[in-house]
Amino acid sequence: MDFQKSMAGKVLVIDFELNGQRFTSLNGGPDFKFSEAVSFVIDCKDQEEIDYYWEKLSKVPESEQCGWCKDQFGLSWQVIPENMGELMQRPNAYGNMMQMHKLVIADF
């Protein structure tokens, strides 16, 4: 079946806004799926905010690693502390982060 026939009657383009940033989403049909090549970053002010977003977004536990998670649609998110650069300066920060799924600031 060709693309035009398979997409007849379906929404093809959606414009939306997240936190003041405009986005356009294209429905490319079943041949184009989400991958880690595109992810959204959420800079969180503290552990409470990390926990909040992680609870809302993480729906594919086997995809969790180093603050990355996938939502129910397969879209990747990076839920990280806003002071990530500073945290990564701590001794063994990289090794600690590699052991985490959801990032825990106190464990850096």
Secondary structure, 3 states (H helix, E strand, C coil): CCHHHHCCCCCCEEEEEECCEEEEEECCHHHCCCCCCCEEEEEECCHHHHHHHHHHHCCCHHHCECCEEECCCCCEEEEEECCHHHHCCCCCHHHHHHCCCCCCHHHC
